[in-house]
Structures are given as C-alpha cells and as structure tokens.
C-alpha cells in the first residue's frame, strides 16, 4: 500500500511506500493504470457504524 505524492503528467505518478512507523522504504514512478484505489475506514469506526442502525453513512464525492 502506498501514497501518491506527486503527479508527473496525465499517465504517471510518484508513489511513496512507508512502514507502520512512517519511514519510507520505496519511491516508485507508476502508471496510473497500475493503481488500485483503496478506501479506508478505521476498524473501530466501522464497528461503531454497524452497531448504529439510525446513523446514515456519509457519501463522499471524490
């Protein structure tokens, strides 16, 4: 799992890969076709939302 940190052009981006302590261990220029978008929610928030039937999950426009 990595973070896009720069966009070179319409096709290529720079992706940073870090360990759990935040130390970078790799930087890679990748074609956007090589990426998979990951949507992340902390486990505690996800479990709480599932236990609250009256709470509507927000819809984010990305």
N, C-alpha and C positions, 0 to 999 in steps of 0.2 A: 504494500500500500504506500502510495506517495502523494505528494502535494505539488500541483502545478505552481511554479514560482515565476515563470516568465513565458510570454508568448512571442515566438520569433516571427511568425507570419501566419497565414491562414491555415497552414498544414502542420507546423511543428511547434512544440512547447518544450520547456525545460521542466523536468520533474525531479524533486528532491525526495530521497528516501531516508528516513530517520528511524533510530531505535526508540524504545519507550522513554528514554531519558532525554530525547530531543537532539541527540548527536547525529549529524548527517553521516551516512556511510556510503551514499552514492548520489551522483547527479547524472541524469541521462536526458539527452535530446530525443524525444519520441514523436512519432507521427500521431496526430490526433486519433487516427483510426485504431491505434494500439491501446487506447484508453477505455476504461470502463468506469462510468460514474458511480460512485458509492454514496449512498445516503445513510447517514449515521445518526442514531439516537442513543444516548446513554442508557444502559440496561435498566437502571433504577427508574428513569423517566418512563420508559416503555412499559415496565411492570405497573407503575402507578396509573398510567393512562388506561391500561387494560382493566384495572380494577374500578375505574370511574365511568360507568356507562353514560352518565349525563354530560360528560366532558367531550366536546367536539374537538377533534384533532385539527390544528390549523393547516390550511392549504397554502403552500408557499409557491409563488410563481418564480420559476428560475429560467 
